[in-house]
Amino acid sequence: MEITIKDLEKDLKSLPTELLQQVSDYVAFLKFKHRQDSNDMRLEDWQKEILDERLLYLEKNPNNTLDFDNTIAELKKKYS
């Protein structure tokens, strides 16, 4: 049996509202994974906004940067 949009809508409507964010996150993950698999590397609008903010910050603060090696070391320290 093939799943239709109506089937998915019915399933979504039956979920408790507190689970909808998790469903939305999973759908975003699936879309991201599909783009990776299809080599479609277009950025989402929210990703472009973050990059624009970072570029603007860099233009305003050109001396407040880390080189690549220090950036990697900071990230490893923070997330390891």
TIMI-2910 file (N, C-alpha, C, CB; in pm, 1 decimal, decimal comma, always signed):
<rs>
+----------+----------+----------+----------+----------+----------+----------+----------+----------+----------+----------+----------+------+
!      n_x !      n_y !      n_z !     ca_x !     ca_y !     ca_z !      c_x !      c_y !      c_z !     cb_x !     cb_y !     cb_z ! resn !
+----------+----------+----------+----------+----------+----------+----------+----------+----------+----------+----------+----------+------+
!    +83,5 !   -118,3 !     +0,0 !     +0,0 !     +0,0 !     +0,0 !    +87,8 !   +124,5 !     +0,0 !    -94,9 !     -0,1 !   +121,0 !  Met !
!    +61,9 !   +213,7 !    -89,6 !   +138,6 !   +337,4 !    -98,7 !    +83,3 !   +441,0 !     -1,3 !   +136,4 !   +392,1 !   -242,5 !  Glu !
!   +172,6 !   +508,6 !    +68,7 !   +131,5 !   +611,4 !   +164,0 !   +106,2 !   +741,4 !    +89,2 !   +238,8 !   +631,5 !   +274,6 !  Ile !
!     -4,4 !   +803,3 !   +120,1 !    -40,1 !   +929,0 !    +54,4 !    -23,2 !  +1045,8 !   +151,6 !   -185,6 !   +923,5 !     +1,1 !  Thr !
!    -32,4 !  +1166,2 !    +98,4 !    -27,1 !  +1286,9 !   +180,7 !   -142,3 !  +1285,3 !   +281,7 !    -33,6 !  +1414,6 !    +91,9 !  Ile !
!   -258,3 !  +1239,5 !   +237,2 !   -373,4 !  +1232,5 !   +328,0 !   -345,9 !  +1138,0 !   +444,8 !   -498,9 !  +1186,6 !   +252,0 !  Lys !
!   -279,0 !  +1025,5 !   +417,4 !   -242,4 !   +933,0 !   +525,0 !   -150,6 !  +1001,9 !   +626,0 !   -173,7 !   +807,3 !   +467,3 !  Asp !
!    -53,5 !  +1072,9 !   +574,6 !    +39,0 !  +1144,0 !   +662,2 !    -32,0 !  +1252,9 !   +742,2 !   +152,5 !  +1204,9 !   +580,7 !  Leu !
!   -120,8 !  +1325,6 !   +676,1 !   -197,7 !  +1429,2 !   +746,7 !   -278,8 !  +1368,1 !   +860,3 !   -291,3 !  +1503,7 !   +649,0 !  Glu !
!   -341,5 !  +1255,2 !   +833,2 !   -421,6 !  +1187,4 !   +935,5 !   -332,9 !  +1146,5 !  +1053,5 !   -492,7 !  +1063,0 !   +875,6 !  Lys !
!   -215,7 !  +1090,8 !  +1022,1 !   -122,8 !  +1051,7 !  +1127,9 !    -76,3 !  +1173,1 !  +1208,4 !     -2,1 !   +978,8 !  +1068,3 !  Asp !
!    -44,3 !  +1282,3 !  +1139,8 !     +1,3 !  +1403,2 !  +1209,4 !   -106,7 !  +1459,3 !  +1301,3 !    +43,6 !  +1509,7 !  +1108,2 !  Leu !
!   -229,4 !  +1459,9 !  +1254,8 !   -340,0 !  +1512,1 !  +1335,0 !   -366,8 !  +1426,3 !  +1458,5 !   -466,2 !  +1521,1 !  +1250,4 !  Lys !
!   -326,1 !  +1300,1 !  +1454,8 !   -349,0 !  +1211,9 !  +1568,6 !   -238,2 !  +1221,7 !  +1673,9 !   -361,2 !  +1069,0 !  +1520,7 !  Ser !
!   -129,3 !  +1291,5 !  +1641,3 !    -17,9 !  +1304,4 !  +1736,0 !    -45,6 !  +1410,6 !  +1841,4 !   +111,0 !  +1338,0 !  +1661,8 !  Leu !
!     +9,4 !  +1391,5 !  +1960,6 !     +3,5 !  +1500,1 !  +2059,4 !    +83,8 !  +1619,4 !  +2007,1 !    +58,6 !  +1452,8 !  +2198,6 !  Pro !
!    +39,0 !  +1740,0 !  +2034,7 !   +104,5 !  +1859,1 !  +1979,7 !   +249,7 !  +1869,9 !  +2022,8 !    +29,7 !  +1983,9 !  +2021,7 !  Thr !
!   +284,2 !  +1816,2 !  +2140,3 !   +422,8 !  +1826,8 !  +2184,7 !   +519,7 !  +1743,8 !  +2099,8 !   +432,9 !  +1784,0 !  +2328,8 !  Glu !
!   +469,3 !  +1655,1 !  +2015,5 !   +555,6 !  +1576,2 !  +1927,4 !   +574,1 !  +1639,2 !  +1789,8 !   +499,1 !  +1437,6 !  +1911,7 !  Leu !
!   +494,9 !  +1740,5 !  +1758,1 !   +501,0 !  +1798,4 !  +1624,0 !   +636,7 !  +1860,3 !  +1593,2 !   +393,1 !  +1902,9 !  +1608,0 !  Leu !
!   +703,6 !  +1920,2 !  +1693,5 !   +836,0 !  +1976,6 !  +1669,1 !   +935,1 !  +1867,1 !  +1630,5 !   +885,9 !  +2052,2 !  +1793,1 !  Gln !
!   +925,3 !  +1752,3 !  +1695,4 !  +1013,9 !  +1640,9 !  +1661,7 !   +989,0 !  +1592,0 !  +1519,2 !   +994,8 !  +1525,6 !  +1760,9 !  Gln !
!   +863,3 !  +1586,8 !  +1481,2 !   +829,0 !  +1545,7 !  +1344,7 !   +886,5 !  +1646,7 !  +1244,8 !   +674,2 !  +1533,3 !  +1327,6 !  Val !
!   +869,0 !  +1774,4 !  +1275,3 !   +921,7 !  +1879,1 !  +1187,8 !  +1073,5 !  +1868,9 !  +1175,4 !   +882,4 !  +2017,8 !  +1240,6 !  Ser !
!  +1141,6 !  +1844,8 !  +1287,3 !  +1287,9 !  +1828,4 !  +1284,5 !  +1327,8 !  +1708,8 !  +1198,8 !  +1343,1 !  +1811,2 !  +1427,5 !  Asp !
!  +1252,5 !  +1600,6 !  +1210,2 !  +1284,9 !  +1481,2 !  +1132,1 !  +1262,6 !  +1505,1 !   +983,1 !  +1200,8 !  +1362,2 !  +1179,4 !  Tyr !
!  +1156,7 !  +1575,2 !   +949,6 !  +1131,3 !  +1608,2 !   +808,7 !  +1246,2 !  +1694,9 !   +755,6 !   +993,8 !  +1682,3 !   +792,4 !  Val !
!  +1290,8 !  +1792,8 !   +835,0 !  +1404,1 !  +1876,8 !   +793,9 !  +1528,7 !  +1791,0 !   +772,5 !  +1432,1 !  +1986,7 !   +899,8 !  Ala !
!  +1551,2 !  +1693,7 !   +862,0 !  +1664,1 !  +1602,8 !   +846,4 !  +1652,6 !  +1522,0 !   +717,0 !  +1673,2 !  +1508,7 !   +966,9 !  Phe !
!  +1534,0 !  +1469,5 !   +689,1 !  +1514,5 !  +1390,9 !   +566,8 !  +1539,8 !  +1474,7 !   +442,0 !  +1372,6 !  +1333,2 !   +562,7 !  Leu !
!  +1492,1 !  +1599,5 !   +444,4 !  +1516,1 !  +1688,4 !   +330,4 !  +1665,4 !  +1714,1 !   +313,0 !  +1441,1 !  +1821,8 !   +348,8 !  Lys !
!  +1735,0 !  +1737,6 !   +424,3 !  +1879,1 !  +1760,3 !   +420,3 !  +1949,6 !  +1636,9 !   +365,6 !  +1933,0 !  +1795,7 !   +560,6 !  Phe !
!  +1913,8 !  +1519,2 !   +416,8 !  +1976,1 !  +1394,1 !   +372,7 !  +1950,6 !  +1370,8 !   +224,1 !  +1922,9 !  +1275,3 !   +454,9 !  Lys !
!  +1830,4 !  +1399,3 !   +178,1 !  +1798,7 !  +1381,3 !    +36,6 !  +1885,0 !  +1473,7 !    -49,8 !  +1648,7 !  +1408,2 !    +10,9 !  His !
!  +1900,6 !  +1599,3 !     -5,0 !  +1985,1 !  +1692,3 !    -81,0 !  +2128,7 !  +1642,4 !    -85,2 !  +1979,9 !  +1833,6 !    -19,5 !  Arg !
!  +2176,8 !  +1587,3 !    +26,4 !  +2312,8 !  +1533,4 !    +30,4 !  +2325,6 !  +1417,1 !    -68,1 !  +2349,5 !  +1487,3 !   +174,0 !  Gln !
!  +2227,6 !  +1328,3 !    -65,6 !  +2230,4 !  +1211,1 !   -152,6 !  +2220,6 !  +1248,5 !   -299,7 !  +2117,8 !  +1116,9 !   -116,4 !  Asp !
!  +2149,4 !  +1356,9 !   -328,6 !  +2131,2 !  +1396,3 !   -468,3 !  +2233,6 !  +1500,6 !   -512,0 !  +1990,6 !  +1450,2 !   -489,5 !  Ser !
!  +2329,8 !  +1530,1 !   -424,8 !  +2433,1 !  +1631,7 !   -452,2 !  +2374,2 !  +1769,3 !   -477,4 !  +2516,6 !  +1590,3 !   -571,9 !  Asn !
!  +2256,7 !  +1795,0 !   -425,6 !  +2194,2 !  +1927,3 !   -434,7 !  +2238,7 !  +2006,1 !   -311,8 !  +2035,7 !  +1917,3 !   -443,2 !  Asp !
!  +2333,5 !  +2093,6 !   -330,2 !  +2394,2 !  +2161,2 !   -216,6 !  +2341,1 !  +2303,9 !   -198,8 !  +2544,8 !  +2164,0 !   -233,1 !  Met !
!  +2220,8 !  +2330,0 !   -245,4 !  +2162,5 !  +2463,2 !   -225,6 !  +2140,0 !  +2488,9 !    -77,7 !  +2029,6 !  +2477,2 !   -303,0 !  Arg !
!  +2160,6 !  +2612,8 !    -36,8 !  +2139,7 !  +2650,4 !   +101,8 !  +1995,8 !  +2692,2 !   +123,8 !  +2234,7 !  +2762,7 !   +142,3 !  Leu !
!  +1946,6 !  +2661,8 !   +243,0 !  +1814,5 !  +2708,3 !   +283,8 !  +1824,3 !  +2857,3 !   +316,2 !  +1760,8 !  +2626,8 !   +406,8 !  Glu !
!  +1711,4 !  +2926,0 !   +315,3 !  +1710,6 !  +3069,6 !   +345,4 !  +1767,2 !  +3098,4 !   +484,0 !  +1568,7 !  +3125,1 !   +335,0 !  Asp !
!  +1733,2 !  +3016,6 !   +583,7 !  +1783,7 !  +3040,1 !   +718,5 !  +1934,6 !  +3024,3 !   +724,1 !  +1717,7 !  +2945,3 !   +817,3 !  Trp !
!  +1991,6 !  +2934,7 !   +642,1 !  +2136,0 !  +2917,5 !   +638,0 !  +2202,3 !  +3039,8 !   +574,5 !  +2172,9 !  +2789,8 !   +560,4 !  Gln !
!  +2140,4 !  +3091,9 !   +469,9 !  +2192,4 !  +3212,9 !   +405,4 !  +2190,1 !  +3330,7 !   +502,1 !  +2110,8 !  +3246,4 !   +279,0 !  Lys !
!  +2084,7 !  +3341,1 !   +583,0 !  +2075,4 !  +3450,3 !   +680,5 !  +2188,9 !  +3442,0 !   +782,5 !  +1939,1 !  +3446,7 !   +752,5 !  Glu !
!  +2218,0 !  +3322,1 !   +830,1 !  +2327,6 !  +3304,9 !   +926,1 !  +2459,7 !  +3344,7 !   +861,9 !  +2334,2 !  +3158,7 !   +976,6 !  Ile !
!  +2482,7 !  +3301,9 !   +739,1 !  +2606,8 !  +3338,7 !   +671,0 !  +2616,9 !  +3488,9 !   +649,5 !  +2616,8 !  +3266,8 !   +537,3 !  Leu !
!  +2506,5 !  +3552,2 !   +612,8 !  +2505,9 !  +3697,8 !   +596,6 !  +2540,8 !  +3768,4 !   +727,6 !  +2368,9 !  +3745,2 !   +546,5 !  Asp !
!  +2483,1 !  +3719,8 !   +838,4 !  +2512,8 !  +3778,2 !   +969,8 !  +2660,5 !  +3762,9 !  +1003,9 !  +2426,5 !  +3712,4 !  +1079,0 !  Glu !
!  +2715,9 !  +3647,2 !   +976,5 !  +2856,5 !  +3621,9 !  +1008,1 !  +2949,1 !  +3706,7 !   +921,4 !  +2889,1 !  +3473,5 !   +989,8 !  Arg !
!  +2914,4 !  +3721,8 !   +794,4 !  +2995,5 !  +3806,8 !   +706,8 !  +2990,8 !  +3952,6 !   +751,5 !  +2947,7 !  +3795,0 !   +561,7 !  Leu !
!  +2874,4 !  +3999,5 !   +790,1 !  +2860,1 !  +4136,1 !   +838,9 !  +2942,3 !  +4156,0 !   +966,0 !  +2712,0 !  +4168,8 !   +865,1 !  Leu !
!  +2936,9 !  +4057,6 !  +1056,6 !  +3016,0 !  +4065,1 !  +1179,0 !  +3164,7 !  +4071,5 !  +1144,7 !  +2986,6 !  +3944,1 !  +1270,6 !  Tyr !
!  +3208,0 !  +3989,1 !  +1050,7 !  +3348,3 !  +3986,8 !  +1010,6 !  +3391,4 !  +4121,0 !   +951,7 !  +3372,6 !  +3874,8 !   +909,3 !  Leu !
!  +3304,6 !  +4181,9 !   +870,0 !  +3336,5 !  +4312,6 !   +812,0 !  +3351,6 !  +4418,9 !   +921,0 !  +3227,4 !  +4354,7 !   +711,9 !  Glu !
!  +3268,2 !  +4410,8 !  +1025,1 !  +3272,3 !  +4508,8 !  +1133,8 !  +3385,0 !  +4480,3 !  +1232,2 !  +3139,3 !  +4510,8 !  +1207,3 !  Lys !
!  +3427,6 !  +4354,4 !  +1240,0 !  +3528,4 !  +4312,9 !  +1337,8 !  +3638,2 !  +4229,5 !  +1270,7 !  +3462,6 !  +4232,5 !  +1452,3 !  Asn !
!  +3712,9 !  +4287,5 !  +1178,6 !  +3809,5 !  +4207,5 !  +1102,2 !  +3923,0 !  +4149,0 !  +1186,3 !  +3868,2 !  +4291,5 !   +993,3 !  Pro !
!  +3951,6 !  +4207,2 !  +1301,6 !  +4060,7 !  +4156,6 !  +1384,9 !  +4014,4 !  +4057,2 !  +1490,1 !  +4130,6 !  +4271,1 !  +1452,2 !  Asn !
!  +3886,1 !  +4032,4 !  +1497,7 !  +3830,7 !  +3941,1 !  +1596,7 !  +3803,5 !  +3805,5 !  +1532,4 !  +3701,5 !  +3999,0 !  +1658,3 !  Asn !
!  +3908,6 !  +3740,5 !  +1486,7 !  +3894,7 !  +3612,7 !  +1416,7 !  +3996,2 !  +3512,4 !  +1470,6 !  +3913,0 !  +3631,2 !  +1264,0 !  Thr !
!  +3973,6 !  +3386,2 !  +1441,6 !  +4068,3 !  +3279,2 !  +1471,3 !  +4107,9 !  +3213,6 !  +1340,3 !  +4007,6 !  +3174,8 !  +1570,4 !  Leu !
!  +4233,4 !  +3168,8 !  +1331,9 !  +4271,1 !  +3094,4 !  +1212,7 !  +4207,7 !  +2954,7 !  +1218,9 !  +4426,4 !  +3085,0 !  +1199,9 !  Asp !
!  +4218,5 !  +2881,8 !  +1112,1 !  +4150,5 !  +2752,5 !  +1100,7 !  +4190,9 !  +2656,1 !  +1212,0 !  +4180,3 !  +2689,8 !   +965,5 !  Phe !
!  +4321,9 !  +2641,1 !  +1236,3 !  +4368,4 !  +2545,5 !  +1336,7 !  +4316,6 !  +2581,1 !  +1476,1 !  +4521,2 !  +2540,1 !  +1337,5 !  Asp !
!  +4319,5 !  +2709,3 !  +1510,7 !  +4267,9 !  +2750,3 !  +1641,2 !  +4117,0 !  +2731,6 !  +1650,2 !  +4303,9 !  +2895,8 !  +1668,8 !  Asn !
!  +4047,4 !  +2754,6 !  +1541,1 !  +3902,9 !  +2733,5 !  +1539,5 !  +3869,5 !  +2586,9 !  +1565,3 !  +3843,4 !  +2778,7 !  +1405,2 !  Thr !
!  +3940,3 !  +2497,9 !  +1496,5 !  +3918,2 !  +2353,6 !  +1515,7 !  +3950,1 !  +2313,9 !  +1660,1 !  +4005,4 !  +2270,9 !  +1416,6 !  Ile !
!  +4058,1 !  +2366,2 !  +1715,4 !  +4095,1 !  +2334,8 !  +1853,3 !  +3986,8 !  +2382,8 !  +1949,9 !  +4231,0 !  +2398,9 !  +1889,0 !  Ala !
!  +3934,2 !  +2503,5 !  +1928,1 !  +3827,2 !  +2555,6 !  +2013,7 !  +3701,5 !  +2469,5 !  +2005,0 !  +3794,0 !  +2699,8 !  +1975,3 !  Glu !
!  +3665,4 !  +2428,5 !  +1884,0 !  +3547,6 !  +2344,8 !  +1865,8 !  +3564,0 !  +2208,2 !  +1932,9 !  +3518,9 !  +2326,8 !  +1717,3 !  Leu !
!  +3681,5 !  +2150,1 !  +1918,2 !  +3706,8 !  +2020,1 !  +1981,9 !  +3699,2 !  +2033,3 !  +2133,5 !  +3845,1 !  +1964,4 !  +1940,0 !  Lys !
!  +3755,5 !  +2141,8 !  +2185,4 !  +3752,4 !  +2165,1 !  +2330,3 !  +3608,4 !  +2180,4 !  +2379,0 !  +3834,9 !  +2290,8 !  +2367,0 !  Lys !
!  +3529,1 !  +2253,4 !  +2301,1 !  +3391,8 !  +2281,0 !  +2340,7 !  +3301,7 !  +2158,1 !  +2329,0 !  +3336,0 !  +2393,4 !  +2256,7 !  Lys !
!  +3318,7 !  +2079,3 !  +2224,3 !  +3223,7 !  +1971,3 !  +2194,9 !  +3276,0 !  +1829,4 !  +2219,5 !  +3181,1 !  +1982,0 !  +2053,5 !  Tyr !
!  +3395,6 !  +1817,5 !  +2271,6 !  +3448,4 !  +1682,0 !  +2299,6 !  +3426,6 !  +1644,0 !  +2443,2 !  +3597,3 !  +1673,3 !  +2266,8 !  Ser !
+----------+----------+----------+----------+----------+----------+----------+----------+----------+----------+----------+----------+------+
</rs>
